[in-house]
Amino acid sequence: MANIRVPMVDLKAQYAQIRDEIHDALDRVMADTAFVLGKAVEEFEQAFAAHHQAKHCVATSSGTSALHVALLAMGIGPGDEVIVPVNTFIATAEAVSYCGAKPVFVDMHDEDFCIDPAKIPAAITPKTKAIIPVHLYGQPAEMDEVLAIAAEHGLMVLEDCAQAHDAEYKGRKVGTFGRAGAFSFYPGKNLGAYGEGGAIVTNDDDIAAFARKARHHGSSKRYHHDFVGYNYRMHGFQGAVLGVKLKYLREWTDQRRRAAAKYREVLADLPLVLPKEKDHVRHVYHLFVVRVKDRQRIGEALWEHGIDYGIHYPIPLHLTGAYEDLGYSEGGFPVAEAAADEILSLPMYPELSKEAIGSVASWLREALVRPTGAAEG
């Protein structure tokens, strides 16, 4: 087999498609000298809110800052507890910590990698104020169940949509089910900026008003500061880039879904676990994550033949040094811990060709069927 280099993400291929539009948009920012917030950011906010059929979008400097500000807007503070899935990027929990609150971890569901609603009630205490379901890898969490639990216990819900741009749960965009939804526009996301960026989507007027002040040093009027805020403003260049790319998001999502379908076709007979897409959701495949035994050997074999891969995420949050003071121990979240030893993210991006998918499948097949330690012929 000939080696074909297959990256995890190919941002150069995407840029080549929209280069002229991007340059024109950046040129307008430079002509206006609106480098922080400004017209390009406002136009993106309006378009992103409309995309979600939501009243408000508040652009921020990153997905982490979006989570932080949204939690503050919901009144989360010292002494509060917020339920967080244990298998997510650390930013979900960090945002809780930034508020002086305590993240309380819950195990994942084995089928979809999202928080297991059945395990949420046991984590609720009198200090619990909110739940953050993460729509992990691009597949929505079970929002009906999460919302029912939240309503029963008087809790707020903040959706972490960092990996789920354009995803839908029962025909409705994620980010619109809870009090707010937080998005990341890190470059490798399905809708990525050319740097850091984030946003809060909400139908709550008070949350939007607070967020607009909080991201801008607690100010809604120049040099009038109502409270101590943050410098969490989106740059004009990022708003311009996102405004261009948002127009292509649906098309790029469809391409990701076709790539995922092709992966399923060519990997169906191999000894690995493919991601399951639930019937009532629209999975957007930010990542295509399989589960495989002997992952290190398989990953090394792929890398040797020019196939990039990732592990999202190798260490559940309760076992990280950052949260060792919470007192969790190994074995506390068995489903997430078992998955962390087996998950392998294969290349996934809209421009991923059938030839590239075929190359990934061929080398993956060879690695899986060759006995450990066997030499190549």
C-alpha positions in Angstrom: 0.0 0.0 0.0 1.2 3.5 -0.8 1.4 5.9 2.0 -1.0 8.8 1.9 -0.5 11.4 4.6 -3.8 12.0 6.4 -3.9 14.7 9.0 -6.4 14.8 11.9 -7.7 18.2 10.6 -6.8 20.0 7.4 -7.3 23.7 7.9 -5.3 24.5 4.8 -7.8 22.7 2.5 -10.7 24.7 4.1 -8.8 28.0 3.8 -8.1 27.4 0.1 -11.9 27.2 -0.6 -12.7 30.6 1.0 -9.4 32.5 0.7 -10.8 35.4 -1.2 -13.8 35.9 1.0 -11.6 35.7 4.1 -9.2 38.3 2.8 -12.1 40.7 1.8 -13.6 40.3 5.3 -10.3 41.0 7.0 -9.7 44.0 4.8 -13.0 45.5 5.9 -12.0 45.2 9.5 -8.7 46.9 8.8 -10.4 49.6 6.8 -12.8 50.2 9.7 -10.0 49.7 12.3 -12.5 47.9 14.4 -10.1 45.4 15.9 -11.9 44.7 19.2 -15.6 43.9 19.0 -17.0 46.2 16.3 -19.2 45.7 13.3 -17.8 42.3 12.1 -18.4 40.8 15.6 -21.9 42.3 15.8 -22.9 40.9 12.4 -21.6 37.5 13.4 -23.5 37.6 16.7 -26.7 38.4 14.8 -26.1 35.6 12.2 -25.2 33.0 14.8 -28.2 33.8 17.0 -30.4 33.6 13.9 -28.8 30.2 13.0 -30.0 28.9 16.3 -33.4 30.7 16.3 -32.3 32.3 19.5 -32.7 35.9 20.8 -29.1 36.5 21.7 -25.5 35.6 20.9 -22.8 37.2 22.9 -19.3 36.7 21.4 -16.4 36.2 23.7 -12.6 35.6 23.6 -12.8 31.8 23.9 -15.1 28.9 24.6 -13.7 28.8 28.2 -14.6 32.4 28.8 -18.1 31.8 27.4 -18.6 29.0 29.9 -17.2 31.2 32.7 -19.4 34.2 31.9 -22.5 32.1 31.4 -22.1 30.5 34.8 -21.5 33.9 36.5 -24.7 35.2 34.7 -26.6 32.2 36.2 -25.4 33.3 39.6 -22.9 30.5 40.3 -20.4 31.4 43.0 -18.4 30.2 46.0 -20.0 27.3 47.9 -22.1 26.1 44.9 -21.8 22.8 43.2 -22.1 22.2 39.4 -22.5 18.7 37.9 -20.0 18.1 35.1 -19.3 14.9 33.0 -16.0 13.4 34.0 -15.0 12.7 30.4 -14.7 16.2 28.9 -12.0 18.7 28.1 -10.9 20.4 31.4 -12.3 23.8 30.4 -15.8 22.6 31.3 -14.7 22.0 34.9 -12.3 25.0 35.0 -15.1 27.4 34.3 -16.9 26.1 37.4 -13.7 26.5 39.4 -13.2 30.1 38.1 -16.5 31.0 39.8 -15.3 29.6 43.1 -17.7 26.7 42.8 -17.0 23.0 42.9 -17.3 20.7 39.9 -19.0 17.4 40.8 -18.3 14.7 38.3 -20.7 12.2 36.8 -19.9 9.1 34.7 -20.6 8.9 31.0 -23.1 6.7 29.2 -21.4 3.8 27.4 -23.4 4.3 24.2 -22.9 8.0 23.3 -20.0 9.2 25.5 -22.2 11.9 26.9 -23.2 12.3 30.6 -25.4 9.5 31.8 -28.6 11.1 33.1 -29.4 8.0 35.3 -26.3 8.8 37.3 -27.0 12.5 37.8 -29.5 12.3 40.8 -26.9 10.6 43.0 -24.6 13.5 42.5 -27.1 16.2 43.6 -26.7 17.7 47.0 -28.3 20.8 48.7 -25.4 22.8 47.2 -26.0 21.8 43.6 -27.1 24.7 41.4 -26.6 23.6 37.8 -25.8 20.8 35.4 -23.5 21.2 32.4 -24.2 18.5 29.8 -21.5 18.3 27.1 -22.5 17.4 23.6 -19.3 15.4 23.2 -17.6 14.7 19.9 -20.6 16.3 18.1 -23.4 14.1 19.5 -26.1 15.7 21.6 -26.6 14.6 25.2 -30.0 13.3 26.2 -31.5 16.7 26.9 -35.1 15.6 27.7 -33.8 13.5 30.6 -31.3 16.2 31.8 -33.9 18.9 31.7 -36.4 16.7 33.6 -33.9 16.1 36.4 -33.0 19.8 36.5 -36.7 20.8 36.7 -37.4 18.2 39.5 -34.5 19.5 41.6 -34.7 23.2 40.7 -31.4 23.3 38.9 -30.2 25.4 35.9 -28.7 23.9 32.8 -25.8 25.3 30.8 -25.0 23.4 27.6 -21.4 22.9 26.6 -21.6 23.0 22.8 -17.9 23.4 22.1 -17.8 20.3 19.9 -21.4 20.5 18.6 -21.9 23.4 16.2 -25.0 22.7 14.1 -25.9 19.6 16.0 -29.6 18.9 16.6 -31.6 17.1 19.3 -35.1 16.1 18.1 -34.9 18.7 15.3 -33.7 21.6 17.5 -30.3 23.1 17.6 -28.2 22.4 20.7 -27.4 25.4 22.8 -31.1 26.4 23.0 -32.4 23.9 25.6 -30.9 25.2 28.8 -30.6 28.8 30.2 -27.7 29.2 27.8 -25.3 27.4 25.5 -21.6 28.0 25.3 -19.6 27.5 22.1 -15.9 27.4 21.3 -14.5 28.6 18.0 -11.0 27.2 18.5 -9.4 26.8 15.0 -10.0 23.0 14.8 -13.7 23.2 15.7 -16.4 22.5 13.2 -16.8 26.3 13.1 -13.3 27.6 13.9 -11.8 31.0 14.1 -8.2 31.9 13.1 -7.3 32.1 16.7 -9.4 31.9 19.9 -13.1 32.7 20.1 -16.3 31.7 21.8 -19.9 32.7 22.2 -23.0 32.4 24.5 -26.3 31.7 22.9 -29.4 32.4 25.1 -33.1 33.4 25.0 -32.7 34.9 28.5 -32.5 38.7 28.3 -30.8 39.0 31.7 -28.1 36.5 30.9 -27.3 38.3 27.6 -27.2 41.7 29.3 -24.9 40.5 32.1 -22.6 38.6 29.6 -22.2 41.7 27.4 -21.0 43.7 30.4 -18.9 41.0 32.0 -16.9 40.4 28.8 -16.2 44.1 28.6 -14.8 45.0 32.1 -18.3 45.2 33.6 -19.2 48.0 31.3 -22.1 48.8 28.9 -21.0 52.4 28.5 -17.5 53.7 28.0 -15.7 54.2 31.4 -18.9 53.3 33.4 -18.2 50.0 35.1 -21.1 48.4 37.0 -19.1 45.6 38.4 -15.6 44.0 38.2 -15.7 42.3 34.9 -13.2 40.7 32.4 -11.4 41.3 29.2 -13.2 38.5 27.3 -14.0 40.5 24.1 -13.9 38.9 20.7 -11.5 40.5 18.2 -12.8 42.0 15.0 -10.7 39.6 12.8 -12.2 36.6 14.5 -15.8 37.9 14.0 -15.0 38.5 10.3 -13.6 35.0 9.8 -16.5 33.4 11.6 -19.0 35.4 9.6 -17.6 34.0 6.4 -17.3 30.5 7.6 -20.8 30.3 9.2 -22.3 30.5 5.7 -20.6 27.1 4.9 -21.3 25.4 8.2 -24.3 23.3 7.0 -22.4 22.2 3.9 -19.4 21.3 5.9 -21.5 19.4 8.4 -23.1 17.4 5.6 -19.6 16.5 4.4 -18.5 15.4 7.8 -21.6 13.2 8.1 -20.8 11.6 4.7 -17.3 10.9 5.8 -18.6 9.3 9.0 -20.9 7.1 6.9 -18.0 6.1 4.7 -16.0 5.2 7.8 -18.8 3.0 9.0 -19.0 1.2 5.7 -15.3 0.4 5.4 -14.7 -0.4 9.1 -17.8 -2.4 9.7 -16.1 -5.8 9.8 -13.2 -4.8 12.0 -12.8 -5.7 15.6 -13.4 -2.3 17.0 -16.4 -0.3 18.3 -17.7 2.4 16.0 -19.5 5.5 17.3 -23.3 5.1 17.5 -25.6 7.8 16.2 -28.9 8.0 18.0 -32.0 8.1 15.8 -33.3 11.4 17.3 -30.2 13.5 16.9 -28.1 15.0 14.2 -24.5 14.1 15.1 -22.0 16.6 13.5 -18.9 14.5 14.0 -16.4 17.0 15.4 -14.5 13.8 16.1 -14.9 10.2 14.8 -14.0 8.2 17.9 -13.7 4.4 17.8 -12.9 2.1 20.7 -10.1 -0.4 20.2 -8.0 -2.8 22.3 -4.2 -2.4 22.4 -4.6 1.2 21.4 -1.0 2.2 21.8 0.2 -0.4 19.3 -2.6 0.5 16.9 -1.9 4.2 17.1 1.8 3.7 16.6 1.1 1.6 13.5 -1.2 4.3 12.0 1.4 7.1 12.8 4.1 5.0 11.2 2.1 5.0 7.9 1.3 8.7 7.9 -2.1 8.5 9.6 -2.7 11.1 12.3 -4.9 10.2 15.3 -5.9 11.7 18.6 -7.1 10.6 22.0 -10.0 12.6 23.4 -9.4 12.3 26.3 -6.8 10.0 27.9 -7.3 11.0 31.5 -10.8 11.4 33.0 -11.0 14.7 35.0 -11.2 13.0 38.4 -7.7 11.6 37.9 -6.0 14.8 36.8 -3.7 16.6 39.1 -5.8 19.7 38.8 -8.7 18.0 40.7 -7.0 15.6 42.9 -8.0 17.7 45.9 -11.7 16.8 45.3 -10.9 13.3 46.8 -12.0 11.1 43.9 -10.1 7.9 43.3 -9.4 5.5 40.5 -12.4 3.2 39.9 -14.9 5.9 40.8 -16.1 6.3 37.3 -15.7 2.9 35.7 -17.4 3.6 32.3 -15.3 6.7 31.6 -12.1 5.0 32.8 -12.6 2.0 30.6 -13.3 4.2 27.6 -10.2 6.4 28.3 -8.0 3.3 27.7 -9.6 2.4 24.4 -10.8 5.6 22.5 -9.0 6.5 19.3 -10.0 9.6 17.2 -9.5 9.0 13.5 -9.0 11.9 11.0 -12.2 13.9 10.5 -12.8 17.1 8.5 -15.2 18.2 5.7 -12.6 17.8 2.9 -11.6 14.2 4.0 -11.6 12.2 0.7 -12.8 8.7 0.1 -9.2 7.9 -0.9 -7.9 9.2 2.5 -10.6 7.2 4.4 -9.6 4.1 2.4 -6.0 4.6 3.4 -7.0 5.0 7.1 -9.1 1.9 6.9 -6.4 -0.2 5.1 -3.7 0.6 7.6 -6.1 0.2 10.5 -7.1 -3.2 9.2 -3.5 -4.3 8.9 -2.7 -3.2 12.4 -5.8 -5.0 13.8 -5.4 -8.3 12.1 -1.6 -8.6 12.5 -0.7 -10.4 15.7 1.2 -8.4 18.2 4.9 -8.6 17.5 4.4 -10.1 14.0 6.8 -8.9 11.3 5.7 -7.4 8.0 6.2 -9.6 5.0 
